[in-house]
Amino acid sequence: MRKETEAAARALNVTLQSFEVERPSDLEVAFTEMRRRQIGAVLVPLDPMFNDQRGRLVSLAAQSRLPAMFGERFYVDAGGLVSYGPNYAALYRRAAVFVDKLSRGTTPAELPVEQPTRFEFAINLNTAKTLGLMLPQSVLLQADHLVE
């Protein structure tokens, strides 16, 4: 994910800065450093540790007045600004198809490797308002889920 993010940043002429967070106690240090460097926004990658710390992440982003983008919708439901990531309900439905095939005798080697094909874009309008962001109507119309 890092390589793709770096390539996208270069293409958009955006400066990307990384902050290493290896354990939950590193979050405050990272956000303090982001404020010190006057970072403009935060992109939080998909990571089980971050998922476990979602309330804290959302709170630190709000306290720092930083727009934050996440890879899963539950961050937006918890107060994060935006998320874009796989539609997990669709993935679970596909997993059920695989379980059915396996239970009918298909061997795992016969099953194809699949990547997500459905993605979900969510926006928390309350958070946008709190941050003083005016999101264009064209962006709002693309959202699959709006939190008001």
C-alpha positions as CSV (number, residue, x, y, z in Angstrom):
1,M,0.0,0.0,0.0
2,R,2.9,2.4,0.8
3,K,4.3,2.1,-2.8
4,E,0.9,2.9,-4.4
5,T,0.4,5.8,-2.0
6,E,3.8,7.3,-2.7
7,A,3.2,6.9,-6.5
8,A,-0.2,8.7,-6.2
9,A,1.4,11.5,-4.1
10,R,4.1,12.1,-6.7
11,A,1.4,12.1,-9.5
12,L,-0.6,14.7,-7.5
13,N,2.5,16.7,-6.6
14,V,1.7,16.2,-2.9
15,T,4.4,15.8,-0.3
16,L,4.0,12.6,1.7
17,Q,5.5,12.2,5.1
18,S,5.3,8.9,7.0
19,F,5.1,8.5,10.8
20,E,6.0,5.1,12.2
21,V,3.6,3.7,14.7
22,E,4.6,0.3,16.0
23,R,2.4,0.2,19.2
24,P,-0.6,2.1,20.5
25,S,1.6,4.3,22.7
26,D,3.2,5.7,19.6
27,L,0.0,7.4,18.4
28,E,0.2,10.5,20.6
29,V,3.9,11.0,19.6
30,A,3.0,10.7,15.9
31,F,0.1,13.2,16.2
32,T,2.3,15.6,18.2
33,E,4.9,15.5,15.5
34,M,2.2,16.0,12.8
35,R,1.1,19.1,14.5
36,R,4.7,20.3,14.9
37,R,5.3,19.8,11.1
38,Q,1.9,21.3,10.2
39,I,0.7,18.3,8.3
40,G,-2.4,19.0,6.2
41,A,-4.1,15.6,6.4
42,V,-3.7,12.1,7.6
43,L,-4.1,8.8,5.7
44,V,-4.4,5.9,8.1
45,P,-3.6,2.5,6.4
46,L,-5.5,-0.7,7.0
47,D,-4.0,-2.3,10.1
48,P,-5.5,-4.4,12.9
49,M,-3.8,-2.3,15.6
50,F,-5.3,0.8,14.1
51,N,-8.7,-0.8,14.0
52,D,-8.4,-1.6,17.7
53,Q,-7.4,2.0,18.4
54,R,-10.0,3.6,16.1
55,G,-11.7,5.7,18.8
56,R,-8.3,7.1,19.9
57,L,-7.3,7.7,16.3
58,V,-10.5,9.6,15.5
59,S,-10.1,11.6,18.7
60,L,-6.4,12.5,18.1
61,A,-7.3,13.6,14.5
62,A,-10.1,15.8,15.8
63,Q,-8.0,17.3,18.6
64,S,-5.3,18.0,16.0
65,R,-7.9,19.4,13.6
66,L,-6.5,17.1,10.9
67,P,-8.7,15.7,8.1
68,A,-8.2,11.9,8.2
69,M,-8.9,9.2,5.7
70,F,-9.3,5.6,6.7
71,G,-9.7,2.3,4.9
72,E,-12.8,1.1,6.6
73,R,-16.3,2.7,7.1
74,F,-16.5,2.1,10.9
75,Y,-13.9,4.9,11.3
76,V,-16.4,7.3,9.7
77,D,-19.2,6.0,11.9
78,A,-16.9,6.7,14.9
79,G,-16.3,10.3,13.8
80,G,-13.5,10.0,11.2
81,L,-13.8,12.3,8.1
82,V,-13.8,9.9,5.2
83,S,-13.1,6.2,4.4
84,Y,-12.6,4.3,1.2
85,G,-12.1,0.6,1.2
86,P,-13.5,-2.8,0.4
87,N,-17.2,-3.5,0.9
88,Y,-16.9,-6.2,3.6
89,A,-20.5,-7.4,3.2
90,A,-19.7,-8.3,-0.4
91,L,-16.5,-10.0,0.6
92,Y,-18.4,-12.1,3.2
93,R,-20.9,-13.1,0.6
94,R,-18.1,-14.3,-1.7
95,A,-16.5,-16.2,1.2
96,A,-19.8,-18.0,1.7
97,V,-19.7,-19.1,-1.9
98,F,-16.2,-20.5,-1.4
99,V,-17.3,-22.3,1.8
100,D,-20.2,-23.8,-0.1
101,K,-17.9,-25.1,-2.9
102,L,-15.5,-26.5,-0.4
103,S,-18.3,-28.3,1.5
104,R,-19.4,-29.9,-1.8
105,G,-15.9,-31.3,-2.5
106,T,-14.0,-28.6,-4.4
107,T,-10.4,-28.6,-3.3
108,P,-8.8,-25.3,-2.3
109,A,-6.4,-25.5,-5.2
110,E,-9.4,-25.4,-7.6
111,L,-10.7,-22.1,-6.1
112,P,-9.6,-18.9,-7.8
113,V,-7.8,-16.1,-5.9
114,E,-10.0,-13.1,-5.9
115,Q,-9.5,-9.4,-5.1
116,P,-12.3,-7.1,-3.8
117,T,-14.3,-5.7,-6.6
118,R,-16.7,-3.5,-4.6
119,F,-15.5,-0.6,-2.6
120,E,-17.3,1.8,-0.3
121,F,-16.7,5.6,0.1
122,A,-18.1,7.1,3.3
123,I,-18.1,10.7,4.5
124,N,-18.9,12.1,8.0
125,L,-20.6,15.4,7.3
126,N,-20.5,16.4,11.0
127,T,-16.7,16.0,11.0
128,A,-16.4,17.9,7.8
129,K,-18.4,20.8,9.3
130,T,-16.4,20.7,12.5
131,L,-13.2,21.0,10.5
132,G,-14.6,23.8,8.4
133,L,-14.5,21.8,5.2
134,M,-16.9,22.5,2.3
135,L,-17.1,19.3,0.3
136,P,-18.1,19.8,-3.3
137,Q,-21.5,18.3,-4.3
138,S,-19.7,16.2,-6.9
139,V,-17.8,14.5,-4.0
140,L,-20.9,14.0,-1.9
141,L,-22.8,12.4,-4.8
142,Q,-20.0,9.8,-5.1
143,A,-20.3,8.7,-1.5
144,D,-22.0,5.4,-0.7
145,H,-22.6,6.4,2.9
146,L,-23.1,9.8,4.5
147,V,-23.1,10.3,8.3
148,E,-25.0,13.4,9.4
